[in-house]
């Protein structure tokens, strides 16, 4: 497939096969932005970095949303097929999660804008959650092979809501969303571990989604600290150290992941690592321990490097057309 400018037949073909997994880029870039925002407050690092990252993330957000909206209008059949796909449908809520993350990232910029984005993102997230759970319950043809860590996205994304929700005074609503995410995280984690242990291993393309396992406890820790008036109690520690163990578990398999061919699923590395980076900084802030200070710097360096590599690889794949191939 040749790479001609947008507007040509070749560009139209790329749009037709634009995967919904592109929305994971929004989560990754905003996750990095939030990690650097936190580092400016906790570690005293330059505030200019997260400001630049926020602009970059906003541009990525707008570009992907407008491109996918164009795909909806020009190729509705392909979009419906993705929406009904047992694995791909889990990436649609990454859109609402992206809005929620943007509401968190803009807290320091504009309270009104952040509040609007929070209401919009939370409402869409609830709609996606109800839709996905309904389809899981009444599914006609789902199989065990369809269950992947990407299934966490539609339901566990609710855990993000309290981070900005508490700031805007939506305390009980935030507990509502947090409860949904935490309880169904445990349910889905059981299902996913049953799938990876007792059934065929995940195909190479989906192996990076194992990193999504880090996100629920890491984000759960961040949200719970917000809901619990920043008190570091036993439950908060359980969430943090669960996430820490999963980071350690997956890092010990570095060689296995390093051999995987590039897919858009690589973006599954980004947001979970960013979430754990923020959680590490909160632990340092609450304990004052040098161990958590060192961990914060290490994780910030890792997630910055990972997202940088992902951006470069994604740009190359876009120009080569690699990411626009039909399954």
C-alpha positions as a Markdown table, in Angstrom:
| # | Residue | x | y | z |
|---|---|---|---|---|
| 1 | Unk | 0.0 | 0.0 | 0.0 |
| 2 | Unk | 1.5 | 3.3 | -1.0 |
| 3 | Unk | 1.6 | 6.3 | 1.4 |
| 4 | Unk | 0.0 | 9.2 | -0.4 |
| 5 | Unk | -1.3 | 12.4 | 1.2 |
| 6 | Unk | -4.5 | 12.5 | 3.1 |
| 7 | Unk | -7.5 | 12.7 | 0.8 |
| 8 | Unk | -6.3 | 10.2 | -1.7 |
| 9 | Unk | -7.7 | 6.7 | -2.1 |
| 10 | Unk | -4.8 | 5.2 | -0.2 |
| 11 | Unk | -5.4 | 7.6 | 2.7 |
| 12 | Unk | -9.1 | 6.6 | 2.7 |
| 13 | Unk | -8.1 | 3.0 | 2.9 |
| 14 | Unk | -5.9 | 3.8 | 6.0 |
| 15 | Unk | -8.9 | 5.5 | 7.6 |
| 16 | Unk | -11.1 | 2.5 | 6.9 |
| 17 | Unk | -8.7 | 0.3 | 8.8 |
| 18 | Unk | -7.9 | 2.7 | 11.6 |
| 19 | Unk | -8.1 | 0.6 | 14.7 |
| 20 | Unk | -10.0 | 1.7 | 17.7 |
| 21 | Unk | -6.9 | 0.8 | 19.8 |
| 22 | Unk | -5.6 | 4.3 | 18.7 |
| 23 | Unk | -7.6 | 5.6 | 21.7 |
| 24 | Unk | -5.0 | 3.9 | 24.0 |
| 25 | Unk | -2.6 | 6.6 | 22.8 |
| 26 | Unk | -4.7 | 9.2 | 24.5 |
| 27 | Unk | -4.5 | 7.3 | 27.8 |
| 28 | Unk | -0.7 | 6.9 | 27.4 |
| 29 | Unk | 0.1 | 10.5 | 26.7 |
| 30 | Unk | -2.2 | 11.8 | 29.3 |
| 31 | Unk | -0.9 | 9.3 | 31.8 |
| 32 | Unk | 2.6 | 10.6 | 31.2 |
| 33 | Unk | 1.4 | 14.2 | 31.5 |
| 34 | Unk | -0.2 | 13.4 | 34.9 |
| 35 | Unk | 3.0 | 11.7 | 36.1 |
| 36 | Unk | 5.0 | 14.7 | 35.3 |
| 37 | Unk | 2.4 | 17.0 | 36.8 |
| 38 | Unk | 2.7 | 15.1 | 40.1 |
| 39 | Unk | 6.5 | 15.1 | 39.9 |
| 40 | Unk | 6.5 | 18.9 | 39.7 |
| 41 | Unk | 4.7 | 19.0 | 43.0 |
| 42 | Unk | 6.3 | 16.1 | 44.8 |
| 43 | Unk | 9.8 | 15.9 | 43.3 |
| 44 | Unk | 10.2 | 19.6 | 42.4 |
| 45 | Unk | 10.9 | 18.9 | 38.8 |
| 46 | Unk | 10.3 | 21.6 | 36.1 |
| 47 | Unk | 6.6 | 22.5 | 35.6 |
| 48 | Unk | 7.3 | 23.4 | 32.0 |
| 49 | Unk | 7.5 | 19.7 | 31.1 |
| 50 | Unk | 3.9 | 18.7 | 32.0 |
| 51 | Unk | 2.7 | 21.9 | 30.4 |
| 52 | Unk | 4.2 | 20.9 | 27.1 |
| 53 | Unk | 3.0 | 17.4 | 27.5 |
| 54 | Unk | -0.5 | 18.6 | 28.1 |
| 55 | Unk | -0.5 | 20.5 | 24.9 |
| 56 | Unk | 0.9 | 17.4 | 23.1 |
| 57 | Unk | -1.7 | 15.2 | 24.7 |
| 58 | Unk | -4.5 | 17.6 | 23.7 |
| 59 | Unk | -3.3 | 17.5 | 20.1 |
| 60 | Unk | -3.1 | 13.7 | 20.1 |
| 61 | Unk | -6.6 | 13.6 | 21.6 |
| 62 | Unk | -8.1 | 15.9 | 19.0 |
| 63 | Unk | -6.4 | 14.2 | 16.1 |
| 64 | Unk | -7.5 | 10.7 | 17.0 |
| 65 | Unk | -11.1 | 11.7 | 17.9 |
| 66 | Unk | -11.6 | 13.7 | 14.7 |
| 67 | Unk | -10.0 | 10.9 | 12.6 |
| 68 | Unk | -12.2 | 8.3 | 14.2 |
| 69 | Unk | -15.3 | 10.5 | 13.8 |
| 70 | Unk | -14.5 | 10.7 | 10.1 |
| 71 | Unk | -14.2 | 6.9 | 10.0 |
| 72 | Unk | -17.7 | 6.7 | 11.6 |
| 73 | Unk | -19.2 | 8.8 | 8.9 |
| 74 | Unk | -17.3 | 7.3 | 6.0 |
| 75 | Unk | -17.0 | 3.6 | 7.1 |
| 76 | Unk | -19.9 | 3.0 | 9.6 |
| 77 | Unk | -19.9 | -0.8 | 8.8 |
| 78 | Unk | -16.3 | -1.2 | 9.9 |
| 79 | Unk | -17.0 | 0.8 | 13.1 |
| 80 | Unk | -20.0 | -1.3 | 13.9 |
| 81 | Unk | -17.9 | -4.4 | 13.4 |
| 82 | Unk | -15.3 | -3.2 | 15.8 |
| 83 | Unk | -18.0 | -2.2 | 18.3 |
| 84 | Unk | -19.4 | -5.7 | 18.2 |
| 85 | Unk | -16.0 | -7.5 | 18.3 |
| 86 | Unk | -15.5 | -9.3 | 21.6 |
| 87 | Unk | -12.0 | -7.9 | 22.1 |
| 88 | Unk | -12.0 | -4.6 | 20.2 |
| 89 | Unk | -15.2 | -3.3 | 21.8 |
| 90 | Unk | -13.2 | -3.0 | 25.1 |
| 91 | Unk | -11.1 | -0.1 | 23.6 |
| 92 | Unk | -14.1 | 2.2 | 22.9 |
| 93 | Unk | -14.3 | 3.2 | 26.6 |
| 94 | Unk | -10.7 | 4.4 | 26.3 |
| 95 | Unk | -12.4 | 7.5 | 24.7 |
| 96 | Unk | -14.4 | 8.3 | 27.8 |
| 97 | Unk | -11.4 | 7.5 | 30.0 |
| 98 | Unk | -9.4 | 9.9 | 27.9 |
| 99 | Unk | -11.9 | 12.6 | 28.7 |
| 100 | Unk | -11.7 | 11.8 | 32.4 |
| 101 | Unk | -7.9 | 11.9 | 32.3 |
| 102 | Unk | -8.1 | 15.3 | 30.5 |
| 103 | Unk | -10.4 | 16.6 | 33.3 |
| 104 | Unk | -7.7 | 15.6 | 35.8 |
| 105 | Unk | -4.9 | 17.1 | 33.7 |
| 106 | Unk | -6.8 | 20.4 | 33.4 |
| 107 | Unk | -7.5 | 20.8 | 37.1 |
| 108 | Unk | -4.7 | 23.3 | 37.4 |
| 109 | Unk | -5.6 | 25.1 | 34.1 |
| 110 | Unk | -9.3 | 25.7 | 34.5 |
| 111 | Unk | -11.7 | 24.4 | 37.1 |
| 112 | Unk | -14.7 | 25.0 | 34.9 |
| 113 | Unk | -13.2 | 23.1 | 32.0 |
| 114 | Unk | -12.1 | 20.3 | 34.2 |
| 115 | Unk | -15.6 | 20.0 | 35.7 |
| 116 | Unk | -17.3 | 20.0 | 32.3 |
| 117 | Unk | -14.9 | 17.3 | 31.0 |
| 118 | Unk | -15.4 | 15.3 | 34.2 |
| 119 | Unk | -19.2 | 15.3 | 33.9 |
| 120 | Unk | -19.0 | 14.4 | 30.2 |
| 121 | Unk | -16.4 | 11.7 | 30.7 |
| 122 | Unk | -18.0 | 10.1 | 33.7 |
| 123 | Unk | -21.4 | 10.0 | 32.0 |
| 124 | Unk | -20.0 | 8.4 | 28.9 |
| 125 | Unk | -18.0 | 5.9 | 31.1 |
| 126 | Unk | -21.2 | 4.8 | 32.8 |
| 127 | Unk | -22.9 | 4.4 | 29.5 |
| 128 | Unk | -20.1 | 2.3 | 28.1 |
| 129 | Unk | -19.9 | 0.2 | 31.3 |
| 130 | Unk | -23.6 | -0.6 | 31.2 |
| 131 | Unk | -23.5 | -1.4 | 27.5 |
| 132 | Unk | -20.5 | -3.7 | 27.9 |
| 133 | Unk | -21.8 | -5.5 | 30.9 |
| 134 | Unk | -25.1 | -6.0 | 29.2 |
| 135 | Unk | -23.4 | -7.6 | 26.2 |
| 136 | Unk | -21.3 | -9.8 | 28.4 |
| 137 | Unk | -24.3 | -11.1 | 30.2 |
| 138 | Unk | -26.4 | -11.7 | 27.1 |
| 139 | Unk | -23.6 | -12.5 | 24.7 |
| 140 | Unk | -24.4 | -14.9 | 21.8 |
| 141 | Unk | -20.9 | -16.1 | 20.9 |
| 142 | Unk | -18.2 | -15.0 | 23.4 |
| 143 | Unk | -15.5 | -17.6 | 24.1 |
| 144 | Unk | -12.8 | -18.0 | 26.7 |
| 145 | Unk | -10.2 | -17.0 | 24.1 |
| 146 | Unk | -11.9 | -13.6 | 23.8 |
| 147 | Unk | -11.2 | -12.7 | 27.4 |
| 148 | Unk | -8.0 | -10.6 | 27.6 |
| 149 | Unk | -6.7 | -7.9 | 30.1 |
| 150 | Unk | -8.2 | -5.3 | 27.7 |
| 151 | Unk | -11.5 | -6.3 | 29.2 |
| 152 | Unk | -10.5 | -4.2 | 32.3 |
| 153 | Unk | -10.8 | -1.0 | 30.3 |
| 154 | Unk | -14.6 | -0.7 | 30.1 |
| 155 | Unk | -15.3 | -1.5 | 33.8 |
| 156 | Unk | -12.2 | -0.7 | 35.8 |
| 157 | Unk | -11.9 | 2.7 | 34.1 |
| 158 | Unk | -14.6 | 3.8 | 36.6 |
| 159 | Unk | -11.9 | 3.8 | 39.3 |
| 160 | Unk | -10.4 | 7.0 | 37.7 |
| 161 | Unk | -13.5 | 9.0 | 38.3 |
| 162 | Unk | -12.9 | 10.0 | 42.0 |
| 163 | Unk | -9.5 | 11.6 | 41.2 |
| 164 | Unk | -11.1 | 14.8 | 39.8 |
| 165 | Unk | -14.6 | 14.0 | 41.1 |
| 166 | Unk | -13.6 | 14.6 | 44.8 |
| 167 | Unk | -11.9 | 17.9 | 43.7 |
| 168 | Unk | -15.2 | 19.1 | 42.2 |
| 169 | Unk | -17.3 | 18.1 | 45.2 |
| 170 | Unk | -18.9 | 14.9 | 43.8 |
| 171 | Unk | -18.0 | 12.8 | 46.8 |
| 172 | Unk | -20.8 | 10.2 | 46.8 |
| 173 | Unk | -20.8 | 9.9 | 43.0 |
| 174 | Unk | -17.1 | 9.2 | 43.2 |
| 175 | Unk | -17.6 | 6.4 | 45.7 |
| 176 | Unk | -20.2 | 5.0 | 43.3 |
| 177 | Unk | -17.8 | 4.8 | 40.4 |
| 178 | Unk | -14.9 | 3.6 | 42.6 |
| 179 | Unk | -17.1 | 0.7 | 44.0 |
| 180 | Unk | -18.0 | -0.5 | 40.5 |
| 181 | Unk | -14.4 | -0.5 | 39.4 |
| 182 | Unk | -12.9 | -2.2 | 42.4 |
| 183 | Unk | -15.5 | -5.0 | 42.7 |
| 184 | Unk | -15.5 | -5.8 | 39.0 |
| 185 | Unk | -11.7 | -5.6 | 39.0 |
| 186 | Unk | -11.6 | -8.6 | 41.3 |
| 187 | Unk | -14.2 | -10.5 | 39.2 |
| 188 | Unk | -12.4 | -9.8 | 35.9 |
| 189 | Unk | -9.0 | -10.5 | 37.3 |
| 190 | Unk | -10.2 | -14.0 | 38.3 |
| 191 | Unk | -11.6 | -14.6 | 34.8 |
| 192 | Unk | -8.4 | -13.3 | 33.1 |
| 193 | Unk | -6.1 | -15.5 | 35.3 |
| 194 | Unk | -8.3 | -18.5 | 34.6 |
| 195 | Unk | -7.9 | -17.8 | 30.8 |
| 196 | Unk | -4.1 | -17.3 | 30.8 |
| 197 | Unk | -3.4 | -20.2 | 33.2 |
| 198 | Unk | -5.8 | -23.0 | 32.0 |
| 199 | Unk | -6.3 | -22.1 | 28.4 |
| 200 | Unk | -4.2 | -21.2 | 25.3 |
| 201 | Unk | -1.7 | -18.5 | 26.0 |
| 202 | Unk | -2.4 | -15.0 | 24.8 |
| 203 | Unk | -1.3 | -14.4 | 21.1 |
| 204 | Unk | 1.8 | -12.3 | 20.7 |
| 205 | Unk | -0.3 | -9.3 | 19.5 |
| 206 | Unk | -2.1 | -9.2 | 22.9 |
| 207 | Unk | 0.8 | -10.0 | 25.2 |
| 208 | Unk | 1.4 | -6.3 | 26.0 |
| 209 | Unk | -2.1 | -6.0 | 27.4 |
| 210 | Unk | -0.9 | -8.0 | 30.4 |
| 211 | Unk | 0.5 | -4.6 | 31.6 |
| 212 | Unk | -3.1 | -3.5 | 32.0 |
| 213 | Unk | -3.2 | -5.7 | 35.1 |
| 214 | Unk | -1.1 | -3.0 | 36.9 |
| 215 | Unk | -3.6 | -0.2 | 36.3 |
| 216 | Unk | -6.5 | -1.2 | 38.6 |
| 217 | Unk | -4.5 | -1.5 | 41.9 |
| 218 | Unk | -2.3 | 1.5 | 41.0 |
| 219 | Unk | -5.3 | 3.8 | 40.0 |
| 220 | Unk | -7.3 | 2.3 | 42.8 |
| 221 | Unk | -4.6 | 3.4 | 45.3 |
| 222 | Unk | -4.6 | 7.0 | 43.8 |
| 223 | Unk | -8.4 | 7.3 | 43.9 |
| 224 | Unk | -8.8 | 5.7 | 47.3 |
| 225 | Unk | -6.3 | 8.2 | 48.8 |
| 226 | Unk | -8.5 | 11.0 | 47.3 |
| 227 | Unk | -11.6 | 9.5 | 48.8 |
| 228 | Unk | -9.9 | 8.8 | 52.2 |
| 229 | Unk | -8.6 | 12.3 | 52.7 |
| 230 | Unk | -5.0 | 11.3 | 51.7 |
| 231 | Unk | -4.8 | 8.9 | 54.7 |
| 232 | Unk | -2.4 | 6.0 | 54.1 |
| 233 | Unk | -4.2 | 3.1 | 55.7 |
| 234 | Unk | -4.0 | -0.6 | 55.4 |
| 235 | Unk | -6.3 | -0.9 | 52.4 |
| 236 | Unk | -4.3 | 1.8 | 50.5 |
| 237 | Unk | -1.1 | -0.2 | 51.2 |
| 238 | Unk | -2.7 | -3.4 | 49.9 |
| 239 | Unk | -3.6 | -1.6 | 46.6 |
| 240 | Unk | -0.2 | -0.1 | 46.2 |
| 241 | Unk | 1.8 | -3.2 | 47.0 |
| 242 | Unk | -0.5 | -5.3 | 44.7 |
| 243 | Unk | 0.4 | -2.9 | 41.9 |
| 244 | Unk | 4.1 | -3.0 | 42.9 |
| 245 | Unk | 4.2 | -6.8 | 42.7 |
| 246 | Unk | 2.6 | -6.8 | 39.3 |
| 247 | Unk | 5.2 | -4.3 | 38.0 |
| 248 | Unk | 7.9 | -6.6 | 39.4 |
| 249 | Unk | 6.3 | -9.7 | 37.9 |
| 250 | Unk | 6.1 | -8.2 | 34.4 |
| 251 | Unk | 9.5 | -6.5 | 34.5 |
| 252 | Unk | 11.1 | -9.9 | 35.2 |
| 253 | Unk | 9.7 | -10.9 | 31.8 |
| 254 | Unk | 11.4 | -8.1 | 30.0 |
| 255 | Unk | 13.1 | -10.3 | 27.4 |
| 256 | Unk | 9.9 | -11.9 | 26.5 |
| 257 | Unk | 8.2 | -8.6 | 25.9 |
| 258 | Unk | 11.2 | -7.1 | 24.1 |
| 259 | Unk | 10.9 | -9.7 | 21.3 |
| 260 | Unk | 7.3 | -8.8 | 20.4 |
| 261 | Unk | 6.7 | -7.2 | 17.1 |
| 262 | Unk | 5.2 | -3.7 | 17.2 |
| 263 | Unk | 1.4 | -3.5 | 17.4 |
| 264 | Unk | -0.8 | -0.7 | 18.7 |
| 265 | Unk | -1.3 | -3.0 | 21.7 |
| 266 | Unk | 2.2 | -1.8 | 22.8 |
| 267 | Unk | 0.4 | 1.3 | 24.1 |
| 268 | Unk | -0.9 | -1.0 | 26.9 |
| 269 | Unk | 2.6 | -0.5 | 28.5 |
| 270 | Unk | 2.1 | 3.2 | 28.9 |
| 271 | Unk | -0.8 | 4.2 | 31.1 |
| 272 | Unk | -0.4 | 1.4 | 33.7 |
| 273 | Unk | 3.3 | 2.4 | 34.2 |
| 274 | Unk | 2.3 | 6.1 | 34.5 |
| 275 | Unk | -0.4 | 5.2 | 37.1 |
| 276 | Unk | 2.2 | 3.3 | 39.2 |
| 277 | Unk | 4.6 | 6.2 | 38.8 |
| 278 | Unk | 2.0 | 8.6 | 40.3 |
| 279 | Unk | 1.2 | 6.0 | 43.1 |
| 280 | Unk | 4.9 | 5.8 | 43.9 |
| 281 | Unk | 5.2 | 9.6 | 44.3 |
| 282 | Unk | 2.1 | 9.6 | 46.6 |
| 283 | Unk | 3.8 | 6.9 | 48.7 |
| 284 | Unk | 6.9 | 9.1 | 48.9 |
| 285 | Unk | 4.8 | 12.1 | 49.8 |
| 286 | Unk | 3.0 | 10.3 | 52.6 |
| 287 | Unk | 6.0 | 8.3 | 54.0 |
| 288 | Unk | 9.0 | 10.5 | 53.3 |
| 289 | Unk | 10.9 | 7.3 | 52.6 |
| 290 | Unk | 14.0 | 7.5 | 50.4 |
| 291 | Unk | 13.1 | 4.2 | 48.9 |
| 292 | Unk | 9.9 | 5.6 | 47.4 |
| 293 | Unk | 11.8 | 8.7 | 46.3 |
| 294 | Unk | 14.2 | 6.6 | 44.3 |
| 295 | Unk | 11.3 | 4.5 | 43.0 |
| 296 | Unk | 9.5 | 7.6 | 41.9 |
| 297 | Unk | 12.5 | 8.9 | 39.8 |
| 298 | Unk | 13.1 | 5.4 | 38.3 |
| 299 | Unk | 9.5 | 4.9 | 37.3 |
| 300 | Unk | 9.2 | 8.4 | 35.9 |
| 301 | Unk | 12.3 | 7.8 | 33.7 |
| 302 | Unk | 10.9 | 4.4 | 32.6 |
| 303 | Unk | 7.5 | 5.7 | 31.6 |
| 304 | Unk | 9.0 | 8.7 | 29.9 |
| 305 | Unk | 11.3 | 6.5 | 27.9 |
| 306 | Unk | 8.5 | 4.0 | 27.1 |
| 307 | Unk | 6.0 | 6.7 | 25.8 |
| 308 | Unk | 8.8 | 8.3 | 23.8 |
| 309 | Unk | 9.6 | 5.0 | 22.1 |
| 310 | Unk | 5.9 | 4.3 | 21.5 |
| 311 | Unk | 5.4 | 7.7 | 19.9 |
| 312 | Unk | 8.3 | 7.2 | 17.5 |
| 313 | Unk | 7.3 | 3.6 | 16.7 |
| 314 | Unk | 3.7 | 4.7 | 16.1 |
| 315 | Unk | 4.6 | 7.6 | 13.8 |
| 316 | Unk | 6.8 | 5.2 | 11.8 |
| 317 | Unk | 4.0 | 2.6 | 11.6 |
| 318 | Unk | 1.5 | 5.3 | 10.5 |
| 319 | Unk | 3.7 | 6.5 | 7.6 |
| 320 | Unk | 4.5 | 2.9 | 6.6 |
| 321 | Unk | 0.8 | 1.9 | 6.9 |
| 322 | Unk | 1.6 | -1.0 | 9.2 |
| 323 | Unk | -1.1 | -0.1 | 11.7 |
| 324 | Unk | -3.8 | 0.2 | 9.0 |
| 325 | Unk | -3.8 | -3.4 | 7.9 |
| 326 | Unk | -7.1 | -5.3 | 8.2 |
| 327 | Unk | -7.0 | -8.2 | 10.6 |
